[in-house]
Amino acid sequence: MPRLVGINHVALEVGSIDEALAFWETVFGPLTLRGRSQGMAFVDMGDQFVALMADRTQRPDTHRHVGIVVDDQAVVLARAREAGFDVGGNEVRDPWGNLLQVVDYREVQFTKHPAVLAGMGIAGLEKTETALTELRAKGLSAS
């Protein structure tokens, strides 16, 4: 029987690749791209990525969102507010209406292998006890 394993990437439509990359860099800091073409850019997240695709045509999202895991939620949200982007709670709306729900790695069940964290320059990023309890309850944590 097949099983869901995870998400390799998410594709978001934007109005302009250059403007989208500027938005992402302003909010999330320096970016590493896996690749780029005229109408697409692939923002690297270690073993995952976000594909930005030009020519968004739909209205801004209302409830549909993408959960973006970061190493410091408070800093990301502060950067977005300081840059004048639409921020509500832990959600940031990009200039094209994509809703990004910013969550802190330490607080959620999502995990990356220690080698991936080290390769991303964030080795030793620890989970909170609440997140560890949730992981243990599912048999997903050795600690």
Contacts in CASP RR format, 6 or more apart in sequence:
PFRMAT RR
TARGET T0000
AUTHOR 0000-0000-0000
METHOD contacts of the structure
MODEL  1
MPRLVGINHVALEVGSIDEALAFWETVFGPLTLRGRSQGMAFVDMGDQFV
ALMADRTQRPDTHRHVGIVVDDQAVVLARAREAGFDVGGNEVRDPWGNLL
QVVDYREVQFTKHPAVLAGMGIAGLEKTETALTELRAKGLSAS
7 48 0 8 1.000
8 48 0 8 1.000
8 49 0 8 1.000
9 42 0 8 1.000
9 48 0 8 1.000
9 49 0 8 1.000
9 50 0 8 1.000
9 51 0 8 1.000
10 50 0 8 1.000
10 51 0 8 1.000
10 66 0 8 1.000
11 50 0 8 1.000
11 51 0 8 1.000
11 52 0 8 1.000
11 53 0 8 1.000
12 20 0 8 1.000
12 50 0 8 1.000
12 51 0 8 1.000
12 52 0 8 1.000
12 53 0 8 1.000
12 66 0 8 1.000
12 94 0 8 1.000
12 98 0 8 1.000
13 53 0 8 1.000
13 54 0 8 1.000
13 55 0 8 1.000
13 56 0 8 1.000
13 57 0 8 1.000
13 58 0 8 1.000
13 96 0 8 1.000
13 98 0 8 1.000
14 20 0 8 1.000
14 52 0 8 1.000
14 53 0 8 1.000
14 54 0 8 1.000
14 56 0 8 1.000
14 94 0 8 1.000
14 95 0 8 1.000
14 96 0 8 1.000
14 98 0 8 1.000
15 54 0 8 1.000
15 55 0 8 1.000
15 56 0 8 1.000
15 95 0 8 1.000
15 96 0 8 1.000
16 54 0 8 1.000
17 36 0 8 1.000
17 38 0 8 1.000
17 39 0 8 1.000
17 40 0 8 1.000
17 41 0 8 1.000
17 52 0 8 1.000
17 54 0 8 1.000
19 95 0 8 1.000
20 41 0 8 1.000
20 52 0 8 1.000
20 94 0 8 1.000
20 95 0 8 1.000
20 96 0 8 1.000
21 31 0 8 1.000
21 33 0 8 1.000
21 41 0 8 1.000
21 43 0 8 1.000
21 52 0 8 1.000
23 85 0 8 1.000
23 94 0 8 1.000
23 95 0 8 1.000
24 31 0 8 1.000
24 43 0 8 1.000
24 50 0 8 1.000
24 52 0 8 1.000
25 31 0 8 1.000
26 79 0 8 1.000
26 80 0 8 1.000
26 83 0 8 1.000
26 85 0 8 1.000
27 76 0 8 1.000
27 79 0 8 1.000
27 80 0 8 1.000
27 83 0 8 1.000
27 85 0 8 1.000
27 92 0 8 1.000
28 68 0 8 1.000
28 70 0 8 1.000
28 76 0 8 1.000
28 79 0 8 1.000
29 79 0 8 1.000
31 43 0 8 1.000
31 44 0 8 1.000
32 43 0 8 1.000
32 44 0 8 1.000
33 41 0 8 1.000
33 42 0 8 1.000
33 43 0 8 1.000
33 44 0 8 1.000
34 42 0 8 1.000
34 43 0 8 1.000
34 44 0 8 1.000
34 49 0 8 1.000
35 41 0 8 1.000
35 42 0 8 1.000
36 42 0 8 1.000
38 54 0 8 1.000
39 53 0 8 1.000
39 54 0 8 1.000
39 55 0 8 1.000
40 51 0 8 1.000
40 52 0 8 1.000
40 53 0 8 1.000
40 54 0 8 1.000
41 51 0 8 1.000
41 52 0 8 1.000
42 49 0 8 1.000
42 50 0 8 1.000
42 51 0 8 1.000
42 52 0 8 1.000
43 49 0 8 1.000
43 50 0 8 1.000
43 51 0 8 1.000
43 52 0 8 1.000
45 120 0 8 1.000
46 112 0 8 1.000
46 116 0 8 1.000
46 119 0 8 1.000
46 120 0 8 1.000
47 112 0 8 1.000
47 113 0 8 1.000
47 116 0 8 1.000
50 66 0 8 1.000
50 68 0 8 1.000
56 96 0 8 1.000
56 97 0 8 1.000
56 98 0 8 1.000
59 97 0 8 1.000
60 93 0 8 1.000
60 96 0 8 1.000
60 97 0 8 1.000
60 98 0 8 1.000
60 99 0 8 1.000
61 93 0 8 1.000
61 97 0 8 1.000
61 98 0 8 1.000
61 99 0 8 1.000
62 99 0 8 1.000
63 99 0 8 1.000
64 99 0 8 1.000
65 91 0 8 1.000
65 99 0 8 1.000
65 100 0 8 1.000
65 101 0 8 1.000
66 98 0 8 1.000
66 99 0 8 1.000
66 100 0 8 1.000
66 101 0 8 1.000
67 100 0 8 1.000
67 101 0 8 1.000
67 102 0 8 1.000
67 103 0 8 1.000
68 100 0 8 1.000
68 101 0 8 1.000
68 102 0 8 1.000
68 103 0 8 1.000
69 103 0 8 1.000
69 104 0 8 1.000
69 105 0 8 1.000
69 108 0 8 1.000
69 110 0 8 1.000
70 76 0 8 1.000
70 102 0 8 1.000
70 103 0 8 1.000
70 104 0 8 1.000
70 105 0 8 1.000
71 104 0 8 1.000
71 105 0 8 1.000
71 122 0 8 1.000
71 125 0 8 1.000
72 104 0 8 1.000
73 90 0 8 1.000
73 102 0 8 1.000
73 103 0 8 1.000
73 104 0 8 1.000
73 107 0 8 1.000
74 104 0 8 1.000
76 92 0 8 1.000
76 102 0 8 1.000
77 87 0 8 1.000
77 89 0 8 1.000
77 90 0 8 1.000
77 92 0 8 1.000
77 102 0 8 1.000
80 87 0 8 1.000
80 92 0 8 1.000
80 102 0 8 1.000
81 87 0 8 1.000
85 92 0 8 1.000
85 93 0 8 1.000
85 94 0 8 1.000
85 95 0 8 1.000
86 92 0 8 1.000
86 93 0 8 1.000
87 93 0 8 1.000
90 101 0 8 1.000
90 102 0 8 1.000
90 103 0 8 1.000
91 99 0 8 1.000
91 100 0 8 1.000
91 101 0 8 1.000
91 102 0 8 1.000
92 99 0 8 1.000
92 100 0 8 1.000
92 102 0 8 1.000
93 99 0 8 1.000
93 100 0 8 1.000
94 100 0 8 1.000
103 110 0 8 1.000
105 112 0 8 1.000
105 125 0 8 1.000
105 127 0 8 1.000
106 125 0 8 1.000
106 126 0 8 1.000
106 127 0 8 1.000
106 128 0 8 1.000
106 131 0 8 1.000
107 127 0 8 1.000
107 128 0 8 1.000
107 130 0 8 1.000
107 131 0 8 1.000
108 131 0 8 1.000
109 131 0 8 1.000
109 134 0 8 1.000
109 135 0 8 1.000
109 138 0 8 1.000
109 140 0 8 1.000
111 127 0 8 1.000
111 135 0 8 1.000
111 140 0 8 1.000
112 120 0 8 1.000
114 123 0 8 1.000
114 124 0 8 1.000
117 123 0 8 1.000
117 124 0 8 1.000
117 125 0 8 1.000
127 135 0 8 1.000
127 141 0 8 1.000
132 141 0 8 1.000
132 143 0 8 1.000
135 141 0 8 1.000
END
